[in-house]
Amino acid sequence: MTTMAALASTPLTLLDGRVTTFGEFAGKVVLVVNVASRCGLAPQYAGLEQLQKAYGDRGFTVIGLPSNQFLQELSSEKKIAEYCSTTWGVTFPMTEKVKVNGKKRHPLYAELVQAPDGAGLAGPVTWNFEKFLVLPSGEVHRFRPNVKPDAPEIVALIEANLPA
């Protein structure tokens, strides 16, 4: 099982170039999503931003990790940032482009892909907009790309794990 301690030291480089670690989000409920601007699931950005606005001040955040592994992401961090802010009004943290599968996958995904989904299946990310809900305890819940950000099972987990 993944622990917050295992994730905390994982490096993250944000779209603006700021270097941090996943530990910056310790104590929060974090929805980690591999995003892609040119994917047919890109309208999920709206749902992700809606969650950020609804719960962001209560100890929740979305973190978007752009990936071009499915060949649907823009060419530069600048273009990704511009697209996300102008098209979807994204305010949640976004990282530089990362690999989510394979030998060079980002260390965060090396941990997250060990978590099984609702059908008990772990392993590689299957497509863009796969979601990993990391609870403050380090417990990880995995939701496949077709599960929308505002799905009742995601919202219920977020609400159940936020401070009262």
SVG drawing of the C-alpha trace seen along z (x, -y; Angstrom):
<svg xmlns="http://www.w3.org/2000/svg" viewBox="-23 -33 36 40">
<polyline fill="none" stroke="black" stroke-width="0.4" points="0.0,0.0 1.2,-3.5 1.8,-5.8 2.0,-9.5 5.6,-9.2 6.4,-7.3 4.8,-10.0 5.9,-13.1 9.5,-13.2 8.4,-12.8 9.6,-15.8 7.2,-17.9 8.1,-20.7 5.1,-23.0 4.2,-24.6 5.7,-27.9 9.1,-26.1 8.7,-26.1 10.2,-22.9 8.4,-21.3 7.5,-17.9 4.2,-16.0 4.8,-16.7 3.6,-20.2 0.1,-18.7 0.4,-16.5 -2.7,-16.6 -4.8,-17.4 -7.2,-15.2 -5.4,-15.3 -6.9,-14.3 -3.9,-13.5 -4.9,-13.4 -2.9,-12.9 -4.3,-15.5 -4.0,-16.1 -5.3,-19.2 -6.2,-17.6 -8.0,-14.6 -11.7,-14.0 -11.9,-13.8 -10.5,-17.4 -14.0,-18.7 -13.3,-16.9 -11.1,-20.0 -14.3,-21.8 -15.3,-19.2 -11.8,-19.2 -11.9,-23.0 -15.4,-22.7 -14.1,-20.4 -11.2,-22.7 -13.5,-25.7 -15.9,-23.7 -13.4,-22.1 -10.1,-24.0 -10.5,-26.1 -11.3,-23.0 -8.1,-21.0 -8.5,-19.6 -6.6,-20.1 -6.5,-18.8 -3.0,-18.3 -2.9,-18.0 0.1,-16.3 0.1,-16.8 1.4,-13.8 1.9,-13.3 2.2,-9.5 -1.0,-9.1 0.0,-11.8 -2.6,-14.3 -0.8,-17.0 0.5,-20.4 4.2,-20.9 5.2,-23.2 4.5,-24.0 3.7,-27.6 1.0,-26.4 -0.4,-24.0 -0.7,-26.7 -2.3,-29.1 -4.8,-26.5 -5.8,-25.4 -6.3,-29.0 -8.0,-30.5 -10.2,-27.5 -11.1,-26.0 -10.1,-28.7 -7.9,-26.2 -6.6,-27.4 -5.3,-24.1 -1.6,-23.3 -0.3,-21.8 3.1,-20.2 5.5,-20.1 4.9,-17.3 5.5,-13.8 5.5,-10.2 2.9,-8.1 4.0,-4.7 7.1,-2.9 10.7,-2.8 10.9,-6.6 7.5,-7.2 7.4,-10.0 8.2,-8.7 4.7,-9.7 3.1,-7.4 5.6,-4.6 3.8,-4.6 0.2,-5.4 -0.1,-2.7 0.2,-0.1 -3.2,-1.1 -6.1,1.0 -9.2,-0.5 -12.8,0.5 -12.5,3.8 -9.3,4.7 -7.0,3.9 -3.7,2.1 -0.9,1.5 -0.3,-1.1 -2.4,-4.2 -4.8,-3.3 -5.5,-6.7 -5.6,-10.4 -7.7,-11.7 -7.1,-8.6 -7.7,-9.8 -5.9,-8.9 -7.5,-10.2 -4.8,-10.4 -6.2,-10.7 -4.3,-12.3 -3.5,-8.8 -1.8,-8.0 -4.6,-5.6 -5.1,-5.8 -8.4,-5.3 -8.1,-4.8 -10.7,-5.9 -10.4,-5.1 -10.6,-7.9 -14.3,-7.4 -15.2,-8.2 -16.0,-11.9 -14.5,-14.1 -17.9,-14.8 -18.9,-11.2 -20.7,-10.4 -18.0,-7.9 -15.3,-10.6 -17.3,-13.4 -18.3,-11.1 -14.6,-10.2 -13.5,-13.8 -16.3,-14.9 -15.7,-12.0 -12.0,-12.9 -12.0,-16.6 -11.8,-18.3 -15.3,-19.0"/>
</svg>
